[in-house]
Amino acid sequence: MSERYDVAVIGGGIAGLAIAEMFARAGRSVALIEKNHALCQEASASQHGWFHFGSLYSIFPQNHFLRTLIRNIENLMECYAGFEGMNIRIGRNGQLAFPQNLASWLRDQPIEYLLITRKDPDFDLRDYAGLSNLGRKIFFTATWEMAVKQFISRHNRFWKYDWRGKVPASEWIPRAGWLDYSRDVMTEHDLKDISLSPYTHKRVVGYDRPMMAHRIIIDLTRALLGAGGRIFTNTEVENIEKLPSGEMMIHGAGRSVRAGQVVISAGKWLGRFLPRAEDVKVVASPLLVAYPAVSEHHFVRMTPFVEKSVNHIWHEVRGRRYSLIGGGYYADPNDAQAVARAVEDLKRMASRVFPALERARFVQSYLGYKTEVTARPGERNYQYFIRQADDNVWAVVPGKFTLSFSLALDTFRRITGEEPARAVRLVPAEETQAYLDFTEHARIVMENTAEAA
């Protein structure tokens, strides 16, 4: 006899967890089904702890990326205020504040942007490989200054915005224009532990923040269990059967679950459950873990030449501070040579930027995966994606860890036509231990420093 639920969510990454929690919070019976031994062990474990408020996407000429990310902030403050750890608040002056406590989701340490100037060797037109590369350099040389001005204008609007106002931030900030431009937001950089010239890089303090992903995962799991949701780990789904009643039967690993609605949030495995597997695109991006930390700053080297970008966020696990380094390097995960080149390119760039890297106790790379779904005519892909794959079956991808909250809200609204519940009930954190594990980078640090514990 199978168990029956209102909603079954396949895939226990951050997106599946957030969606399951949202439905359970609203009083639906929910089963969250995960093939691994714990939740959030694949893409959600390999992300590098960067909570996107839209600062990075302020460089894009389009408004919709930035609007989506700022709307996500509004969604968090509106629908996740019941979590003590969700520490985005509006201060007395109308600006965002990030009070810190032991459960805080975000650290109040802005990520800085080091924007290259046209004096930087990246723009040297004598250094190019092929005519297409030369054309690309000429284009970026001509347009970069305009892009930087837009970036600065949007940052000025963000820092000036009063979050108590009637016009939503997601509508007002992205519409920044030339009247919002001021060089006051741009300063000389004085980051002493990196090899980036202050003569060719200007600093802008961004509004993105480092996040404590494991605290977010713990809290969402506490709320899911507190609302009566069920979690089935070590359960790989083999197939989904449509019953004559219109309900769905999910079969896998010795367990069958019957559900009125099925939401599939299976990341890079999503293609297994769609009629057209080729609609799912997966890319692999390398990240470097270095211990001890090679810089005390959170920053991004911003350049139009993505292959020469680099970013750094430091984290800490059990008293050990370490670096997580990424960049604009990616490859088809099925192409071993391309993946190896991406890893080596990142290592080469990191060696140029971080002098302390050669003195690190260890440096280890791993791959993060990003899943995208090809848009159909009339569909909008604003970083996250919701598609009805069949009657009572929905496929979703979050785009970014950050956007799982907006994804959960919009998935709930689209399926039910209702507004989400606001109140949450949290079980003690100890009750989540059977379902959780560490992020990939924290696990690497603990494994490589075990003898010092």
C-alpha positions as CSV (number, residue, x, y, z in Angstrom):
1,M,0.0,0.0,0.0
2,S,1.5,3.3,-1.1
3,E,1.5,6.5,1.0
4,R,-0.6,9.4,-0.4
5,Y,0.5,13.0,-0.3
6,D,-0.9,16.2,-1.8
7,V,2.5,17.1,-3.2
8,A,5.6,15.0,-3.9
9,V,8.8,16.9,-4.6
10,I,11.6,14.9,-6.4
11,G,15.0,16.3,-5.7
12,G,16.2,17.5,-2.3
13,G,18.5,20.3,-3.3
14,I,17.8,23.8,-2.1
15,A,15.1,24.4,-4.6
16,G,13.2,21.2,-3.8
17,L,13.6,21.8,-0.1
18,A,12.3,25.4,-0.4
19,I,9.3,24.2,-2.5
20,A,8.4,21.4,-0.2
21,E,8.6,23.7,2.8
22,M,6.4,26.2,1.2
23,F,3.6,23.7,0.4
24,A,3.9,22.1,3.9
25,R,3.7,25.5,5.5
26,A,0.4,26.0,3.7
27,G,-1.1,22.8,5.2
28,R,-0.5,20.4,2.3
29,S,0.8,16.9,3.0
30,V,4.3,16.8,1.4
31,A,6.9,14.2,0.6
32,L,10.4,15.3,-0.3
33,I,12.3,12.5,-2.1
34,E,16.1,12.6,-2.4
35,K,18.4,9.9,-3.9
36,N,21.4,10.9,-1.8
37,H,22.0,10.1,1.8
38,A,21.3,13.8,2.8
39,L,19.6,16.9,1.4
40,C,21.4,19.5,-0.7
41,Q,24.4,17.4,-1.6
42,E,25.0,18.1,-5.3
43,A,24.7,21.6,-6.9
44,S,23.4,23.0,-3.6
45,A,26.6,21.8,-1.8
46,S,29.0,23.0,-4.4
47,Q,27.8,26.6,-4.7
48,H,30.3,29.1,-3.3
49,G,28.3,30.9,-0.6
50,W,27.5,34.0,-2.6
51,F,24.0,35.5,-2.0
52,H,23.0,37.5,-5.0
53,F,21.1,40.8,-4.3
54,G,21.7,41.9,-7.9
55,S,24.9,43.7,-7.5
56,L,26.8,41.5,-10.0
57,Y,23.9,41.8,-12.5
58,S,24.0,45.6,-12.4
59,I,26.6,45.4,-15.2
60,F,24.1,43.9,-17.6
61,P,22.2,46.3,-20.0
62,Q,18.9,44.4,-19.4
63,N,16.8,45.2,-16.4
64,H,15.1,41.8,-15.8
65,F,18.0,40.0,-14.2
66,L,18.5,42.7,-11.6
67,R,14.7,43.1,-11.1
68,T,14.3,39.4,-10.4
69,L,17.1,39.4,-7.8
70,I,15.8,42.5,-6.0
71,R,12.3,41.0,-6.1
72,N,13.8,38.0,-4.3
73,I,14.8,40.3,-1.4
74,E,11.3,41.6,-1.2
75,N,10.0,38.0,-1.2
76,L,12.3,37.1,1.6
77,M,11.3,40.0,3.8
78,E,7.6,39.4,3.1
79,C,7.4,35.6,3.3
80,Y,10.4,34.4,5.3
81,A,10.4,36.9,8.2
82,G,9.3,34.0,10.5
83,F,12.8,32.6,10.4
84,E,15.1,34.1,13.0
85,G,18.1,33.4,10.8
86,M,16.6,35.3,7.8
87,N,18.4,38.4,8.9
88,I,17.5,40.9,6.2
89,R,15.9,43.8,8.0
90,I,14.9,47.4,7.3
91,G,16.8,49.8,9.6
92,R,15.6,53.0,11.1
93,N,16.9,55.0,8.2
94,G,15.1,52.8,5.6
95,Q,18.3,51.1,4.5
96,L,18.8,47.3,4.7
97,A,20.5,46.0,7.8
98,F,21.8,42.5,8.6
99,P,21.8,41.9,12.4
100,Q,24.0,39.0,13.3
101,N,23.2,36.1,15.5
102,L,24.2,32.4,15.7
103,A,21.5,31.4,13.2
104,S,22.1,34.3,10.6
105,W,21.7,33.3,7.0
106,L,23.8,36.2,5.7
107,R,27.1,37.8,6.8
108,D,27.2,41.6,7.0
109,Q,30.3,41.8,4.8
110,P,29.6,43.4,1.4
111,I,31.3,41.8,-1.6
112,E,33.5,44.3,-3.4
113,Y,33.9,44.8,-7.1
114,L,37.3,45.6,-8.6
115,L,36.4,47.0,-12.1
116,I,39.1,47.1,-14.6
117,T,39.8,50.4,-16.5
118,R,40.7,50.7,-20.1
119,K,44.4,51.0,-19.1
120,D,44.3,47.3,-18.1
121,P,46.2,44.8,-20.3
122,D,42.9,43.0,-20.8
123,F,42.1,45.7,-23.4
124,D,45.5,45.5,-25.2
125,L,44.5,45.2,-28.9
126,R,48.0,43.8,-29.8
127,D,47.2,40.7,-27.8
128,Y,44.5,38.6,-29.5
129,A,44.0,35.2,-30.9
130,G,42.1,35.3,-34.2
131,L,40.0,38.0,-35.8
132,S,36.9,37.1,-33.8
133,N,38.8,37.7,-30.6
134,L,40.1,41.0,-31.9
135,G,36.5,42.1,-32.8
136,R,35.4,41.2,-29.3
137,K,38.2,43.3,-27.8
138,I,37.3,46.3,-30.0
139,F,33.6,46.0,-29.0
140,F,34.3,45.8,-25.3
141,T,36.8,48.6,-25.4
142,A,34.1,50.8,-27.0
143,T,31.3,49.8,-24.6
144,W,32.9,49.0,-21.3
145,E,32.9,52.6,-19.9
146,M,29.2,52.9,-20.6
147,A,28.5,49.5,-18.8
148,V,30.5,50.7,-15.8
149,K,28.6,53.9,-15.6
150,Q,25.3,51.9,-15.6
151,F,26.8,49.6,-12.9
152,I,27.6,52.6,-10.7
153,S,24.3,54.3,-11.3
154,R,22.4,51.3,-10.2
155,H,24.6,50.9,-7.1
156,N,23.9,54.6,-6.2
157,R,20.2,53.9,-6.4
158,F,20.4,50.8,-4.3
159,W,22.3,52.6,-1.5
160,K,19.9,55.6,-1.6
161,Y,16.7,53.6,-1.7
162,D,14.3,53.8,1.3
163,W,12.9,50.3,1.7
164,R,9.9,51.8,3.6
165,G,8.8,53.6,0.4
166,K,5.7,52.8,-1.7
167,V,7.5,52.1,-5.0
168,P,9.0,48.6,-4.9
169,A,12.8,48.4,-5.0
170,S,12.6,45.9,-7.8
171,E,10.9,48.6,-10.0
172,W,12.9,51.6,-8.9
173,I,16.5,50.5,-8.6
174,P,16.9,48.8,-12.1
175,R,15.6,52.0,-13.8
176,A,18.7,54.0,-12.8
177,G,19.8,56.4,-15.4
178,W,22.6,58.9,-16.1
179,L,21.3,61.3,-13.4
180,D,22.1,58.7,-10.8
181,Y,25.7,58.4,-11.8
182,S,28.3,59.7,-9.4
183,R,32.0,58.7,-9.2
184,D,31.8,59.1,-5.4
185,V,30.9,55.4,-5.1
186,M,34.1,54.4,-6.9
187,T,37.4,54.5,-5.0
188,E,41.0,53.3,-5.2
189,H,41.4,49.8,-4.1
190,D,43.8,49.0,-1.2
191,L,43.5,45.2,-1.0
192,K,47.1,44.4,0.0
193,D,46.9,40.6,-0.3
194,I,46.1,40.4,-4.0
195,S,48.1,41.2,-7.1
196,L,45.8,43.5,-8.9
197,S,47.1,46.9,-9.7
198,P,45.3,49.9,-8.1
199,Y,46.1,51.9,-11.2
200,T,44.0,49.7,-13.5
201,H,41.3,48.6,-11.0
202,K,38.7,50.8,-9.3
203,R,36.7,49.6,-6.3
204,V,32.9,49.7,-5.9
205,V,31.4,48.3,-2.7
206,G,28.6,46.0,-3.8
207,Y,25.4,45.0,-2.1
208,D,25.8,41.2,-2.5
209,R,26.7,39.3,0.7
210,P,28.4,36.0,1.7
211,M,25.8,33.5,3.0
212,M,25.9,30.7,5.5
213,A,24.2,28.1,3.2
214,H,24.2,25.4,5.9
215,R,22.1,27.6,8.2
216,I,19.6,28.3,5.5
217,I,19.3,24.5,4.8
218,I,18.9,23.7,8.5
219,D,16.2,26.3,8.9
220,L,14.2,25.2,5.9
221,T,14.4,21.6,7.0
222,R,13.3,22.5,10.5
223,A,10.3,24.3,9.0
224,L,9.4,21.4,6.7
225,L,9.5,18.9,9.5
226,G,7.7,21.4,11.8
227,A,4.8,21.6,9.3
228,G,4.5,17.8,9.1
229,G,6.4,17.2,5.9
230,R,8.1,13.9,5.3
231,I,11.7,13.4,4.0
232,F,12.8,10.3,2.2
233,T,16.6,10.1,1.5
234,N,18.4,7.3,-0.2
235,T,15.4,7.0,-2.5
236,E,16.2,7.2,-6.2
237,V,13.1,7.6,-8.4
238,E,12.9,5.1,-11.2
239,N,9.7,6.2,-12.9
240,I,6.5,8.3,-12.5
241,E,3.2,6.6,-13.4
242,K,0.0,8.4,-14.2
243,L,-3.0,6.7,-12.5
244,P,-6.5,6.6,-14.0
245,S,-7.6,9.0,-11.2
246,G,-5.2,11.6,-12.6
247,E,-2.9,11.2,-9.6
248,M,0.7,10.3,-10.0
249,M,2.6,7.3,-8.6
250,I,6.3,7.7,-8.0
251,H,8.3,4.4,-7.9
252,G,11.8,4.0,-6.6
253,A,14.2,2.2,-4.3
254,G,11.6,-0.1,-2.8
255,R,9.1,2.8,-2.1
256,S,6.0,4.0,-3.9
257,V,4.5,7.4,-3.2
258,R,1.1,8.6,-4.6
259,A,0.6,12.3,-5.0
260,G,-1.9,14.7,-6.4
261,Q,0.9,17.0,-7.8
262,V,4.6,16.2,-8.5
263,V,7.3,18.8,-8.6
264,I,10.6,17.7,-10.1
265,S,13.7,19.6,-9.0
266,A,16.4,17.2,-9.9
267,G,19.1,19.5,-11.1
268,K,21.4,17.9,-13.7
269,W,19.2,14.7,-13.6
270,L,16.1,16.7,-14.7
271,G,16.3,15.5,-18.3
272,R,15.4,12.0,-17.2
273,F,11.9,13.2,-16.3
274,L,11.2,15.5,-19.3
275,P,9.7,14.4,-22.7
276,R,12.7,16.0,-24.4
277,A,16.0,15.4,-22.5
278,E,17.8,17.8,-24.8
279,D,15.8,20.7,-23.3
280,V,18.1,20.5,-20.3
281,K,21.6,22.0,-20.5
282,V,24.2,21.4,-17.8
283,V,27.5,23.2,-17.5
284,A,30.4,22.4,-15.1
285,S,32.3,25.3,-13.4
286,P,35.4,24.7,-11.4
287,L,36.1,26.2,-7.9
288,L,39.3,26.2,-5.9
289,V,39.4,25.6,-2.1
290,A,42.6,26.9,-0.4
291,Y,43.5,26.6,3.2
292,P,44.3,28.7,5.0
293,A,42.5,31.6,3.4
294,V,44.7,33.5,0.8
295,S,42.8,36.8,1.2
296,E,40.8,38.5,3.9
297,H,38.5,40.1,1.4
298,H,35.3,39.1,-0.5
299,F,35.7,40.5,-4.0
300,V,35.1,40.1,-7.7
301,R,37.5,41.1,-10.4
302,M,35.0,42.5,-13.0
303,T,36.0,42.5,-16.6
304,P,34.1,42.1,-19.8
305,F,36.5,39.3,-20.7
306,V,34.8,36.6,-18.6
307,E,37.7,34.2,-19.0
308,K,39.9,36.7,-17.1
309,S,37.5,37.3,-14.2
310,V,38.1,35.9,-10.7
311,N,36.1,36.0,-7.5
312,H,37.0,35.2,-3.9
313,I,34.9,34.5,-0.8
314,W,36.3,33.2,2.5
315,H,34.4,30.9,4.8
316,E,35.0,29.2,8.1
317,V,34.3,25.7,9.4
318,R,35.2,24.5,12.9
319,G,37.5,27.5,13.4
320,R,39.3,27.0,10.1
321,R,39.1,30.0,7.7
322,Y,39.6,29.1,4.0
323,S,39.2,30.6,0.6
324,L,36.8,29.7,-2.2
325,I,37.9,31.0,-5.6
326,G,35.9,31.0,-8.8
327,G,35.8,32.7,-12.1
328,G,34.2,32.7,-15.5
329,Y,35.4,29.2,-16.4
330,Y,33.0,26.5,-17.5
331,A,32.8,23.4,-19.7
332,D,30.5,20.7,-21.0
333,P,30.7,18.1,-18.1
334,N,30.8,15.3,-20.7
335,D,34.0,16.7,-22.3
336,A,36.8,15.7,-20.0
337,Q,39.4,17.7,-21.8
338,A,37.3,20.9,-21.7
339,V,36.7,20.4,-18.0
340,A,40.5,19.9,-17.4
341,R,41.2,23.1,-19.4
342,A,38.7,25.0,-17.3
343,V,40.3,23.8,-14.1
344,E,43.8,24.7,-15.3
345,D,42.6,28.2,-16.5
346,L,41.2,28.9,-13.1
347,K,44.3,27.8,-11.3
348,R,46.5,29.9,-13.6
349,M,44.4,33.0,-13.0
350,A,44.2,32.4,-9.2
351,S,48.0,32.0,-9.1
352,R,48.4,35.4,-10.8
353,V,46.0,37.2,-8.3
354,F,46.8,35.5,-4.9
355,P,50.5,35.5,-3.9
356,A,49.6,33.5,-0.8
357,L,48.3,30.6,-2.9
358,E,51.8,29.1,-3.3
359,R,52.1,29.0,0.5
360,A,48.8,27.4,1.1
361,R,48.7,24.2,3.0
362,F,46.5,22.7,0.3
363,V,44.7,23.8,-2.8
364,Q,42.0,21.5,-4.2
365,S,39.5,21.9,-7.1
366,Y,36.0,20.6,-7.5
367,L,33.2,21.1,-10.0
368,G,29.9,22.9,-9.5
369,Y,27.1,22.3,-11.9
370,K,24.5,24.7,-13.3
371,T,21.3,23.4,-14.9
372,E,19.3,25.4,-17.4
373,V,16.1,24.6,-19.3
374,T,15.8,25.7,-22.9
375,A,13.0,28.3,-23.1
376,R,10.0,27.7,-25.4
377,P,8.3,30.6,-27.3
378,G,6.3,32.6,-24.8
379,E,8.2,31.3,-21.7
380,R,10.3,33.7,-19.6
381,N,13.5,32.5,-18.0
382,Y,14.4,35.1,-15.4
383,Q,17.1,33.0,-13.7
384,Y,14.7,30.4,-12.4
385,F,12.3,28.3,-14.4
386,I,8.9,26.6,-13.9
387,R,7.4,24.4,-16.6
388,Q,4.3,22.2,-16.6
389,A,5.8,19.0,-18.0
390,D,2.5,17.0,-17.9
391,D,-0.9,17.0,-16.1
392,N,-0.1,17.5,-12.4
393,V,3.7,17.3,-13.1
394,W,6.0,20.4,-12.9
395,A,9.7,20.8,-13.7
396,V,11.7,23.5,-12.0
397,V,15.3,24.8,-11.9
398,P,16.4,27.6,-9.5
399,G,19.1,29.2,-11.7
400,K,20.8,30.2,-8.5
401,F,20.8,29.0,-4.9
402,T,19.7,32.6,-4.0
403,L,16.5,32.4,-6.1
404,S,15.1,29.2,-4.6
405,F,12.9,31.4,-2.4
406,S,11.2,33.2,-5.3
407,L,11.0,29.9,-7.1
408,A,9.2,28.3,-4.2
409,L,6.7,31.2,-3.9
410,D,6.0,31.3,-7.6
411,T,5.7,27.5,-7.9
412,F,3.2,27.5,-5.0
413,R,1.2,30.3,-6.6
414,R,1.2,28.8,-10.0
415,I,0.0,25.3,-8.9
416,T,-2.5,26.4,-6.2
417,G,-3.6,29.9,-7.3
418,E,-3.3,30.9,-3.6
419,E,-1.0,33.2,-1.6
420,P,1.5,31.5,0.6
421,A,1.2,31.2,4.4
422,R,3.5,33.4,6.4
423,A,3.8,31.6,9.8
424,V,6.4,28.9,10.3
425,R,6.9,26.3,13.0
426,L,10.4,25.1,13.6
427,V,11.4,21.8,15.2
428,P,14.7,21.8,17.1
429,A,17.8,21.8,14.9
430,E,18.8,18.5,16.4
431,E,15.9,16.8,14.6
432,T,17.4,17.7,11.2
433,Q,20.8,16.0,11.7
434,A,19.7,12.7,10.0
435,Y,18.9,14.6,6.8
436,L,21.9,17.0,6.4
437,D,25.6,17.1,5.7
438,F,28.3,19.7,5.0
439,T,28.8,21.7,1.8
440,E,31.4,20.4,-0.6
441,H,34.0,23.0,0.2
442,A,33.6,22.7,4.0
443,R,33.9,18.9,3.7
444,I,37.2,19.3,1.7
445,V,38.7,21.5,4.4
446,M,37.7,19.1,7.2
447,E,39.1,16.1,5.3
448,N,42.4,17.8,4.6
449,T,42.8,19.1,8.1
450,A,41.5,16.1,10.0
451,E,44.8,15.4,11.8
452,A,44.8,19.0,13.3
453,A,41.3,18.5,14.8
